Amino acid sequence: MSNVPNTLSFVRAAAVPIMIYLAWIGLSAHYLILLTFAMLTDALDGYVARKYKQVTEFGAKLDSWSDFALYLSVLVCAWLLWPDMIRREAPYIALLFVSYIAPIVFSHAKYGRFTRYHTWAAIVSAVLVGCSILLMIKGGSSRPFQIFTIMFAIAGLEEIIITMKLPEWRTNVPSLWHAMKLSRTLHKQLQ
């Protein structure tokens, strides 16, 4: 299915091996430019899909896998380019990783499928974490990264609670409030 949001997600996934190569050969400035571009595609694909009514299950799946590849590669590339920063921020990086993986694992355990909620909190906190990583890499304070990582962890907890509330797997659930409303509707339909 070819449309603009899916193309943005595909481009993000395709950028991952190039970013790893750039980090491997030590071209940090080039890496940061491509990372910034990839993060912009992450911020835009969902917005474009909703605005132009091009939301599909395939698109949500492609977006999720592209995000997974991008954010996993950031860890690898940061280790290659800035190992001291990775060591210094290891507890927050671990929290970030667990907060990203735990909702996925929890959903797979319950539904046999991965989460694709794309909650508002997850989107906002991911963008803020991404921006704070760029700031930190450029020599800025690590405090924003630490704060936004905690926000990201709260967003991950929201996704786990959404999974607990929903009786069946769903995609694109913007918030816990929406999940509770949807849960009530689904329970009424099942009665």
C-alpha positions in Angstrom: 0.0 0.0 0.0 1.7 3.1 -1.2 0.7 6.4 0.2 2.6 9.4 1.8 2.6 8.2 5.4 3.7 4.7 4.4 6.5 6.2 2.3 7.6 8.3 5.2 7.8 5.2 7.4 9.6 3.2 4.7 12.2 6.0 4.2 12.8 6.1 8.0 13.4 2.3 8.0 15.6 2.6 4.9 17.7 5.3 6.7 18.7 3.0 9.5 21.4 1.0 7.8 22.8 4.2 6.4 22.9 5.8 9.8 24.7 2.7 11.3 27.2 3.0 8.5 27.8 6.7 9.1 28.3 6.0 12.9 30.6 3.1 12.1 32.9 5.3 10.1 32.7 8.1 12.6 30.8 10.7 10.5 28.8 12.1 13.5 27.6 15.3 11.7 26.3 13.3 8.8 24.7 10.9 11.2 23.0 13.7 13.1 21.6 15.2 9.9 20.1 11.9 8.8 18.8 11.1 12.3 17.1 14.5 12.4 15.5 13.8 9.1 14.4 10.3 10.2 12.9 11.7 13.4 10.9 14.2 11.4 9.5 11.4 9.3 8.4 9.8 12.6 6.7 13.0 13.7 5.0 13.4 10.4 3.8 10.0 9.2 1.0 9.6 11.8 -0.1 13.2 11.4 -0.3 12.9 7.6 -2.1 9.6 7.9 -4.8 11.0 10.1 -5.1 14.3 8.3 -5.6 12.8 4.9 -7.5 9.7 6.1 -4.8 7.3 5.1 -4.7 5.4 8.4 -4.4 1.7 7.7 -3.4 -1.4 9.8 -0.4 -1.9 7.4 0.6 1.7 7.9 0.5 1.4 11.7 2.5 -1.8 11.5 5.1 -0.2 9.2 5.3 2.8 11.4 5.9 0.7 14.5 8.6 -1.5 12.9 10.3 1.6 11.5 10.2 3.2 14.9 11.6 0.1 16.5 14.5 -0.1 13.9 15.2 3.7 14.3 15.3 3.8 18.1 17.3 0.6 18.4 19.8 2.0 15.9 20.1 5.2 17.9 21.4 3.2 20.8 23.9 1.3 18.6 25.0 4.5 16.8 25.3 6.5 20.0 27.5 3.8 21.5 29.7 3.9 18.4 30.0 7.7 18.4 29.6 8.8 22.0 30.4 5.8 24.3 31.1 8.1 27.3 27.6 9.6 27.1 26.0 6.2 26.9 27.9 5.0 30.0 27.0 8.2 31.9 23.3 8.0 31.0 23.0 4.2 31.2 20.2 4.1 33.9 18.0 6.5 31.8 18.8 4.6 28.6 17.8 1.3 30.4 14.6 3.0 31.6 13.9 4.2 28.0 14.5 0.7 26.6 12.3 -1.0 29.2 9.5 1.6 28.8 9.6 1.0 25.0 9.7 -2.8 25.2 7.4 -3.6 28.2 4.1 -2.4 26.6 5.0 -4.4 23.5 5.7 -7.6 25.4 2.6 -7.1 27.6 0.4 -6.7 24.6 1.9 -9.7 22.9 1.3 -11.8 26.0 -2.3 -10.8 26.1 -3.3 -10.5 22.5 -0.6 -12.4 20.6 0.1 -9.1 18.8 2.2 -6.0 19.4 0.9 -2.7 20.5 0.3 0.0 17.9 -1.6 2.5 20.0 0.3 5.6 19.0 -0.9 7.4 22.1 -0.6 11.1 22.4 1.7 10.7 25.4 4.0 8.3 23.6 4.2 10.5 20.6 4.9 13.7 22.5 7.4 12.1 24.9 9.2 10.3 22.0 9.6 13.6 20.2 10.8 15.3 23.3 13.3 12.5 24.1 14.5 12.6 20.5 15.1 16.4 20.7 16.8 16.1 24.1 19.1 13.4 22.7 20.1 15.8 19.9 20.6 18.5 22.5 22.7 16.3 24.7 24.8 15.0 21.8 25.6 18.6 20.8 27.0 19.2 24.3 23.8 20.4 26.1 22.6 19.4 29.5 21.4 15.8 30.0 18.6 17.0 32.4 16.0 17.3 29.6 16.8 13.8 28.4 16.4 12.5 31.9 13.1 14.3 32.5 11.6 13.3 29.1 12.7 9.7 29.7 10.6 9.7 32.8 7.7 11.1 30.8 8.3 8.4 28.2 8.2 5.8 31.0 4.8 7.2 32.1 3.6 6.9 28.6 4.7 3.3 28.5 2.8 2.6 31.7 -0.3 4.2 30.1 0.0 1.7 27.2 0.2 -1.2 29.6 -2.9 0.0 31.4 -4.7 0.4 28.0 -3.8 -3.2 27.2 -5.2 -4.3 30.6 -8.4 -2.4 30.0 -9.2 -3.4 26.4 -10.8 -6.8 26.0 -9.5 -7.2 22.5 -6.6 -5.9 20.4 -6.9 -2.4 18.9 -4.7 0.0 17.0 -4.5 3.8 17.2 -5.9 4.3 20.7 -4.9 7.9 21.5 -5.1 7.8 25.3 -6.3 5.9 28.4 -9.5 7.9 28.4 -10.2 6.7 24.8 -9.4 3.1 25.8 -11.8 3.3 28.8 -14.5 4.6 26.5 -13.8 2.0 23.9 -13.7 -0.7 26.6 -17.2 0.2 27.8 -18.5 0.1 24.3 -17.0 -3.3 23.6 -18.3 -4.7 26.8 -21.8 -3.5 26.0 -21.6 -5.1 22.5 -20.4 -8.5 24.1 -23.5 -8.6 26.4 
